[in-house]
Amino acid sequence: MKIVISKSAKKALEQLDAPTKQRIKKGIYKLPDGDVKKLQGYTNAYRLRIGDYRILYDFSDKIEITNILPRGSAYKK
């Protein structure tokens, strides 16, 4: 499955410390396995939970990582 990472997700990933960055990268490349849940109110939106971070992504014919956020701000619209 093809995985595409958006510009904002890449920027957020680069700002993290090295161990967290490695855990998130490992989790992204194991998608769609892991602690994944469908987001309510969206058609193809899902989240991957890795520690205190949430990786938000769309899943259709490819996996598109839209954002990487801390838990507290991940679900605010």
Secondary structure, 3 states (H helix, E strand, C coil): CCEEECHHHHHHHHCCCHHHHHHHHHHHHCCCCCCEEECCCCCCEEEEEECCEEEEEEECCCEEEEEEEEHHHHCCC
